[in-house]
Amino acid sequence: MSAEEITLTAGDAEVTVQPGNGGRVGGVRVGGLELLRQGERFGCFPMVPWCGRIRDGRFRNGAAVHQMPLNAPPHAIHGTTRDGAWKVARRSADEAVLTYDLVEPWPWPGRVTQIVALTADSLTLTMGVEAHDSSFPAQIGWHPWFNRNLGDRDVQVAFEPAWQEERGDDHLPTGNRIEPKPGPWDDCFGMPGGVDVTLTWPGQLELKVTSGEEWAVVYDEQEAAVCVEPQTGPPNGLNTLPRLVTPLEPLEATTTWSWTRL
């Protein structure tokens, strides 16, 4: 199937999917309001087979050390699939299924599947990573760039994490869990009951980002956008909290954005 941009519609919601641009969601419009920052590197991209930074781009699988390209020196960041072209497995008016076959520099063959499903008041993103023959550690996450402003007032971000990962000078978690601090943030938070973050654009729209996963990075240091990133582990998690994908056991995760007009 063609990898050109796909438009999904449901009610007054419209979502664009860009298979050829890293499998990202390029836009989410609700009643004409565009929720995502526009641009080739923005929207919402899948982070896989790892999320955030890997320290020095290196991680272990058993005794072997693997080196990823340092695309955020001195670290590697956000996986390999956001720079590739995904294939369209199937599509309908309100759903698209994309696949991406893992290739170098990732050392192991495998397949990523992402389902983008739209309803009139929600968008659900589901992703799975399968190993073909050899097992490997992996992470899944999403990196949405929500517009900071949809009118004349900035978005308000509300969440109640159980802890914040202490961030070192290298922007990576130190391994210490601390009491959550006020922003601005480029920080990872733990929510054992599942990710639950509410973004409110006063007088415009309320959006809830939820996921069964217990980790989220919140990034609000840019003027134009705010990021709420559900993921299956913390930054540098391939080293500190590896989740093994085996030929019998894929890694799967889901996030849902649900909205209400105000």
N, C-alpha and C positions, 0 to 999 in steps of 0.2 A: 504494500500500500504506500501511497505517497506520504512524505514526511513534511508536507507543507502545513502551515498553521491551520489548526482546527478550532471551530467555534462551537461551543456547547451552549444550549439555552434551556431555561426552565423558569416559568413565570416571568418576572421582570429581571431575572438574573442572567448574565452572559459571561462566559469564561472562555478565554483563548488559551489554547495549548500549543506549545512550540516544540514538536518532536526534534526538529533539526537543530534547535538551540538548547541542547542539554536536557531535553525532556521537561522543560520548565513550563509553569503556568505563567503566561505573559500578562494576563489581565483578569481581574474579577470586577465586573460592573453590576451594581445593584441599583435599579431604577435610574440608571445613567451616571451614578457615582462610581468612579474608578478607585478601588481600594488599594491597588498595588502601585508602587513606584514604577514608572515606565522606563524602558531602556534595555539594551541588549543583555546587560549583566544583572538586571534586577528582576522584577516579577517575583516568582517563587521557584527556586530550583531544588532538585533533590540532592541531598548530600549522601553519597554512597560510593564506595564501600567503607568510608569513614566520615566522621562529622568533626568540624572544627579543625584544630591544629593537631598534628603529630609532632612530638618533640624531635627536632633535627631531621624530620622526615623518616625516622627509623623505628621499626617495630620488630618484634620477634614472633615467629610461629614455631613453637618447639625450640630447637637449638639454633635454627637459622635466623639470621638478621636480614631484614629486607629494607631497601632504601627507596623512598618515593621522591620524585622531583620536588625541589624546594620552591614551590610557587608562592610562598609567603615567607621569604628568608627571615630567620634561619629554619623555618618550619615548612611542612607540607600542610595544605589546608583544603578541607571541604570535598575530598574524594576526587574521583577521576571522571565521573559521568556527566558533570555539568558542562564540559567542553566538547562532548561528543554528540553524534546524531543518534537519536532513538528511532526505532521502527514502530509503526502503528500496527498492532495486532488486530484490533477491531475498534469500531466506533459506532455510536448512535447519536441521536439528537442531544442526549444529556450525559453521555459517558464515552470516555476514550481509554483504551488499554494500550500501553506502550511497553516495549521491551528494549533492553540494552545488553549486549553480550560483552562481558568484561574482557578487556584486552590489555596489552602492555601500556603503561608500566606496572599494572597490577599483575602479580606473579601467577595467579591461578585462573583457570577458566571457570566461568560461571555466568549466570543470567540474572538480570534485575528486571522485575516486572512492576510497573506502576499503573494503578487504576485511578482515574480522575472522574469522580461521579458527582453530578450537580443535581440539586433539587431547588425548588423555588426559594428556600430559605437556608440552604447549607451547601457546603462543598466538602466532600470527603476524599482524602488522598490516602491510598493504600499502597504499600510497597513491600516486595519480597525479594530476597537474595537467595539463589540456589547455587550449590556447588555441583559441578559436573562429575569430578572424580576425586580430587583432593580436598580435604577440609581446610578451612582458613578462618581467621578472625575477621569480623566485619561489624559495621555500624550502619544504621539507617537514620536519616533525619531530613527535615525540610527547612529551607531558609527563605521565608517570605520577607519581602520589603514592603511593609504597609506604609502608605502615605501618612506622614505626620499630621497633615492638615487637609480636611475635606471642606473647609469653609473658612470661617474667620477665627477658629479656635483649634488649639492643638489637641491631639488625642491624649486621653488619660489611660494609663496602663495599671490594672489592678490584679494582684495575685497574692497568694498566701503560701509561700514555700516553707517547707520544714527546715531547710538549711540553704546556705549559699556556699558554693565551693570557693575557698580562699584562692585568690588569683595572685600568682607570682609576677615578678617584673617581666617575665617572658610571656605573659598573657595565658599561661597554662595553670590549671589547678595544682596547688601544692600537695593535695591529699588531705588537708585540714578542712573540716566543715565548721562554718562560723554562722553566727546569727545574721540573717539577711539585713543588708545595708540599703539605705536609700540610693537612688540613681544619682548621676547617670551610670549606666551599666554597659559592660561587655563581659557578662558574667554568667556562669552556669548555676542553676538552682535545682534543688531536689524536691520533688513532690511525690512521695510514695503512693498516695492515693490516685495518681494520674495527673498529667499536666492539665491545668485549668487556669487560663489567663483571659481576662476581659479587657478589650480595647473599646473605649467609648469616645466617639467624636460628638461632642455636645451638640444637641439639636439636629444631628444627622443620622447616626447609626451606632448601634452597639454590636460588637462582634466577639464571640467566645471562641478561643482556640483551645480545644481539648484533645487529649490523647491518653491511651492506656499506659503509655511509657511514663517514667518518673523523672525524666531529665528535660530541662529546657534552658537554652541560652537566650538571654534577653539583651539586645543591643540597641541602645538609643543614643549613641554618641554622634550620629550624623543629623544634620539639620533637616534633611528632606524626608527621612524615613525612620521607622521603628521596626525592629525585627524580633519575632517571637518564634524560636526554633525548637520544636519538639524533637527529641532524638532518643535513641536506645541506650546511650551511655554518655559520659562526660567527654569534653575535649581530651585528647590524648588517650582515649579509652582503649585503643588497640593495645596499648602498653599496660594500662592500669586496671581495666575491667573488660577483658576481651570476651566477646560473645562468639562462640564457634559455630560456623556454618558447615554442615556435613552433607554428604549426598542424600542422607535420609532425613535431615532436619534443617529446613531453610530458616532464615531469619525474616520475620514479618513485623510490620508496624503500620499503624493507622493514625491519622489526625483528621479531625473534623473542625471546620469553621462554620459556626451557625450565627446568623445575624437577624437583627430586628431593627426596623426603621424607627427613629425617634421623632 
